Amino acid sequence: VLDRVHDGLFDPNFPAWRSRDARLPIVLTFTSRFRAPLVKAVIWNHPDEPSASYIRSFEIWTSLEDPSRNPDALTLAGRFTIAEPLEVARFQLAEPIVTRWVQVRILDTFGNADYVSAAEIGMFGPARDPDTIPVPRSSGPVPI
């Protein structure tokens, strides 16, 4: 379920998002209610997933229009490659981009897993600093 990859739960007690298979590229499309500047991306990996399933390279595409209706409106905001599997990988765009739709195109992983995984993928504007977001550590399940 796509919602699992951006629900704010990157705690080891919650399962990671997994793609159906490992056929690349995998395209994830996110939308916000309002136009907002995008400046940073963060990928949190789940410690219970094999590092072979972690995202190694990806692109971020943005649009003010719904890309399902107008795919030509998408603009490449950045291409990123992660050198080694990390618990948290942070990326800064060259400049802020005002957008409503963001596509993350996963191009490669660190191995040959049967799927791609991520605990969370976050997109941030200048008002939210992902460097200050702690990776939650708990001693047990979260009561819901």
Long-range contacts (C-beta under 8 A, 24 or more apart in sequence): 2-28, 5-118, 5-120, 5-121, 6-30, 6-120, 6-121, 6-122, 7-120, 8-120, 9-119, 9-120, 10-44, 10-46, 10-119, 10-120, 10-135, 10-136, 11-136, 11-137, 11-138, 11-142, 12-46, 12-47, 12-48, 12-119, 12-137, 13-138, 13-140, 13-141, 13-142, 14-119, 14-142, 15-46, 16-45, 16-46, 16-48, 16-49, 16-117, 16-118, 16-119, 17-117, 17-118, 17-119, 17-120, 17-121, 18-49, 18-53, 18-115, 18-116, 18-117, 19-106, 19-115, 19-116, 19-117, 20-115, 21-114, 21-115, 22-53, 22-109, 22-112, 22-113, 22-114, 22-115, 22-116, 24-106, 24-107, 24-108, 24-109, 24-116, 25-105, 25-106, 25-107, 26-105, 26-106, 26-116, 27-103, 27-104, 27-105, 27-106, 28-103, 28-104, 28-106, 28-121, 29-67, 29-68, 29-101, 29-102, 29-103, 30-101, 30-102, 30-103, 30-104, 30-123, 31-66, 31-100, 31-101, 31-102, 32-99, 32-100, 34-100, 35-64, 35-98, 35-99, 35-100, 36-98, 36-99, 36-100, 36-125, 37-96, 37-97, 37-98, 37-99, 37-125, 37-126, 38-62, 38-77, 38-93, 38-96, 38-97, 38-98, 38-99, 38-102, 38-123, 38-124, 38-125, 39-92, 39-93, 39-95, 39-96, 39-97, 39-124, 39-125, 39-126, 40-90, 40-91, 40-92, 40-93, 40-123, 40-124, 40-125, 40-130, 41-78, 41-80, 41-90, 41-91, 41-93, 41-104, 41-121, 41-122, 41-123, 41-124, 42-88, 42-89, 42-90, 42-91, 42-120, 42-121, 42-122, 42-124, 42-130, 42-133, 43-82, 43-88, 43-89, 43-118, 43-120, 43-121, 43-122, 44-87, 44-88, 44-118, 44-119, 44-120, 44-121, 44-122, 44-135, 45-85, 45-86, 45-87, 45-88, 45-89, 45-117, 45-118, 45-119, 46-117, 46-118, 46-119, 47-87, 49-117, 49-119, 50-111, 50-113, 50-117, 51-85, 51-110, 51-111, 52-109, 52-110, 52-111, 52-112, 52-113, 53-109, 53-110, 53-111, 53-113, 53-115, 53-116, 53-117, 54-82, 54-85, 54-109, 54-110, 54-117, 54-118, 55-82, 55-89, 55-106, 55-108, 55-109, 55-116, 55-118, 56-81, 56-82, 56-107, 56-108, 56-109, 56-110, 57-81, 57-82, 57-106, 57-107, 57-108, 58-104, 58-105, 58-106, 58-107, 58-108, 59-103, 59-104, 59-105, 59-107, 60-91, 60-93, 60-102, 60-103, 60-104, 60-105, 60-123, 61-102, 61-103, 61-105, 62-97, 62-99, 62-101, 62-102, 62-103, 63-99, 63-100, 63-101, 63-103, 64-98, 64-99, 64-100, 64-101, 65-100, 65-101, 66-101, 67-101, 67-103, 74-101, 74-103, 81-108, 85-110, 87-135, 88-135, 90-130, 90-131, 96-125, 96-126
